[in-house]
Amino acid sequence: MAANKLNLDPKKIDSARSCAGRIAQSMQEFIDRHTTVSTERTILRLLGVDGIDDVETPLPNVVVDQIKEAGGLPRGVAYWMGNAMIQTGLQPQEIAEKMAAGQLEITKLDTASKEDAEAKILPVVMAALEKIKAQTAKRNEYIATLGEGRRPYLYVIVATGNIYEDVTQAQAAARQGADIIAVIRTTAQSLLDYVPYGPTTEGFGGTYATQENFRIMRRALDEVGEEVGRYIRLCNYSSGMCMPEIAAMGALERLDVMLNDAIYGILFRDINMQRTLVDQFFSRVIIGYCDIIFNSGEDNYLTTDDAYEAAHTVLASQFMNEQFAVIANVKEHQMGLGHAFEMEPDIENGFLYELAQAEMAKEIFPNASLKYMPPTKFMTGNIFKGHIQDALFNLIAVWTGQSLQLLGMPTEAIHTPHMHDRYLSIENAQYIFNNARDLGEEVEFKKDGIIQKRAQDVLDKADDLLKEVESESLFTTIEKGIFGGIKRPRDGGKGLEGVCVKDAGYFNPFIPLMMGGAK
């Protein structure tokens, strides 16, 4: 049982959680009726389809686009691929290559039954699951033999645009003490409706997420992990138009943490809400299956809305992200529910309000791997003040038992971090974490004091908001701009043309097997 230092009402927590569960379930009914081009491309990637055609279009896009143009998308690529295997005797990669060369029209072949197509494709599906299981076992073996850093994990970013330079910076950060390396994606990759191919050396504010780049960085972190004697986790971004595809790539290349949020893409990238909700489900099923921690993006609400006034929207979203994850069979320890130290620094007692918010998240989600994000909105370029803001953020993290601590950089708001910026941030966190390690066990909060009352008020408002979302539907609430202060139309945004209703012969062989924990 979680500590209740904040004197939160358990009935209120149960009410909010139940409400969020019903919201997620009502959305799931919509999700179960639909598929998307990115969900179908993900199935192909898991079946081993990879590579590009002569104009560098990824083969999963070639196959799905041809099926969609022929009107076959509602049946699903698993059917068409299984049927083509029956009719041609070829494997999925060979079929994709023939389609790219203009030598095969997959929807014009003779058609077998759904059951026969599913039986034909099953051995390829099981082989894919074996590959993913082997990567999960490899992670567990590394942690058992090398060990890992203590929580809160020290989590830093690299973002050079060149994967080989990223490797240099990531290995340096691991030697300095980092536990998690996140490779920031190049600007606007989330809006591409395809995943680029191969290693990349140019990017803008980050590096392209490609399967080869994942492989290169995973190898580099394994090398440095063996050198420093602890497992180093790799993080990337399963978000945007290719959310489930990148989750599949992460599963195959042993990523450990992936940014993945049910609502983030709708609000902050203007991706159509129907598309995002369908895609997030398959991405989370994959994440749940291979024991990746997902990080949700509630911290972003506080960059577009006021962190003091909108704190309840963060909690409401945490409840919903938790419940969407439950439906996808994601375990509690994989839920990196997000929040952030983003209140205006001049608020009197702001530290107490931040402490209340972080302690509240820990008490309400005691088994989650909470992701705590640093101050960014009110970092001014004054590196000395910024270092103190980060120190207060670090103090709250160790005090309240956060799990993944994205370290703030003193040079936030000036430039992408240099190696010595990361060194200073890691040193700051290590000093505070060590000196205040058991502070949370020693300190209780004044009954009906500022901290307790603040947390209780935020919980009350979150519960009310969730009731409103339930009564109006999540789609309507997003249209009204309740989350992050951003309004998005149900039929607007990017990617709606890639959504379709499944027909009666549709099947996705991976979802039931992954949800069932196939060995």
Summary of the structure (lengths in Angstrom):
residues: 519
radius of gyration: 23.0
end to end distance: 31.4
largest distance: 74.3
contacts: 1909
relative contact order: 0.14
helix: 57%
strand: 8%
